[in-house]
Amino acid sequence: MLSVAGPHEKLLIGRDAHKSVVSGLILSGIKPVWVEPRWDARRHLAHPPAAEGFEAAFHAHPDAKGALVTSPTPYGSCAELRAIAEVCHRRSVPLVVDEAWGAHLPFHPDLPTWAMDAGADICVTSIHKMGSGLEQGSVFHLRGDLVPPELLKMRADLLGSTSPSVLTYAGLDGWRRQMALHGTELMGAALDLAAEVRAAVEEIDGMHVQGREDFCGPGLADDFDPLPVIIDIGGLGVTGFRAADWLREQRGLDAHLVDHRRIGAQITHGDDRQTTGELLAALKDLARAAPGLGPGPRVDVPSPSELRMTQAGLPRDAFFGPTENVPTRDAAGRVSAEMVTPYPPGIPAVVPGERLTEPVLRYLRTGLEAGMYLPDPSDPEFETIKVVAAGEGAAE
Ligand SMILES: Cc1ncc(COP(=O)(O)O)c(C=O)c1O
């Protein structure tokens, strides 16, 4: 992001961005022009924005310096990167892809196309997620001539430690070697295993595995990674939060992704029939235990239009300017000075500089009561929220 835009310059960004992108906005002073994700109102899920969304945003903001899209999302749904890259390149500005969940994509033809093959200019990938790197082993890739390598190097230098970890680098190199030698075979095996798991979970009463038919189609995602096994447990009558707590406490199993109605199990090339056997046994036990768990508090999930708030000022100005703490019950109408993020998947419901609305505040309050994890608000109980001090406004 820093290599594409600077303070007060505009960057088009899908609003389903991860909190690390918002941290980037706060640190850089870049002005986000949010592009609407494609909402599936029935399944309560956001897919990456369409190329037309970026086209329209460039039309309204011809001075934007580039675009940023998250693909795959933590749910495994993918954007039409080639078309979005073309929209950017027609204006000679770069496309940055947050490919945090896509480290494995280049290594098997049956996986969605990775950002560099789709013509993106920069992509950022967490090798420790779908690859075999050690935690914090993330890399970026650069192609084309819209972002000069020396500029990227200079700006990236601002963020890197001057004491790099040789373990992290060795982990990255180990992953590179493993993929160069065995990538297709390992990813092929992971795809076969994921197909088996998907079919077996679908057989469990009360569970539905969300597949291509749920995620892709007109108005939805353009492609789909089958390795994240996203399970809608609406039929069990418990929230994803309650189910994930049960799996952790009773079976020592951590769901990768949890929301009010889903849990996710991430299959990787590190899995085999033993790990998936443990997963399937635990899920069957969960289905049996569910009636005894009770439904748990209800989460008041806003409609897609209610989820969107107005960006009243720069995230950086709201975050660093004068603030006050107000009760969350009275905060509607005020401009947030902090980020509030249901984690996982880590997409901020509230970004600094956004004008708070009651549906979003109620979603977070009811979510917290139901077991949602909010790592970032200054008041962990979310009784109060930090807002831009009265009379300060949030400077544009
Ligand atoms: C979509 C997305 N982008 C970025 C990140 C941040 O990556 P890292 O944990 O490597 O800093 C995450 C982490 O979960 C993510 O889900």
Ligand as a Chemical Component Dictionary entry (heavy atoms), coordinates in Angstrom:
data_LIG
# 
_chem_comp.id                   LIG 
_chem_comp.type                 NON-POLYMER 
_chem_comp.pdbx_formal_charge   0 
_chem_comp.three_letter_code    LIG 
# 
loop_
_chem_comp_atom.comp_id 
_chem_comp_atom.atom_id 
_chem_comp_atom.alt_atom_id 
_chem_comp_atom.type_symbol 
_chem_comp_atom.charge 
_chem_comp_atom.model_Cartn_x 
_chem_comp_atom.model_Cartn_y 
_chem_comp_atom.model_Cartn_z 
_chem_comp_atom.pdbx_ordinal 
LIG C1 C1 C 0 -7.091 -11.547 4.520 1  
LIG C2 C2 C 0 -5.915 -11.358 5.435 2  
LIG N1 N1 N 0 -4.998 -10.432 5.136 3  
LIG C3 C3 C 0 -3.920 -10.206 5.909 4  
LIG C4 C4 C 0 -3.722 -10.953 7.058 5  
LIG C5 C5 C 0 -2.530 -10.650 7.906 6  
LIG O1 O1 O 0 -1.534 -11.556 7.631 7  
LIG P1 P1 P 0 -0.381 -11.867 8.695 8  
LIG O2 O2 O 0 -1.060 -12.630 9.794 9  
LIG O3 O3 O 0 0.570  -12.670 7.903 10 
LIG O4 O4 O 0 0.151  -10.571 9.167 11 
LIG C6 C6 C 0 -4.643 -11.939 7.419 12 
LIG C7 C7 C 0 -4.424 -12.709 8.641 13 
LIG O5 O5 O 0 -5.216 -13.447 9.114 14 
LIG C8 C8 C 0 -5.775 -12.143 6.588 15 
LIG O6 O6 O 0 -6.719 -13.042 6.911 16 
# 
loop_
_chem_comp_bond.comp_id 
_chem_comp_bond.atom_id_1 
_chem_comp_bond.atom_id_2 
_chem_comp_bond.value_order 
_chem_comp_bond.pdbx_ordinal 
LIG C1 C2 SING 1  
LIG C2 N1 SING 2  
LIG C2 C8 DOUB 3  
LIG N1 C3 DOUB 4  
LIG C3 C4 SING 5  
LIG C4 C5 SING 6  
LIG C4 C6 DOUB 7  
LIG C5 O1 SING 8  
LIG O1 P1 SING 9  
LIG P1 O2 DOUB 10 
LIG P1 O3 SING 11 
LIG P1 O4 SING 12 
LIG C6 C7 SING 13 
LIG C6 C8 SING 14 
LIG C7 O5 DOUB 15 
LIG C8 O6 SING 16 
# 
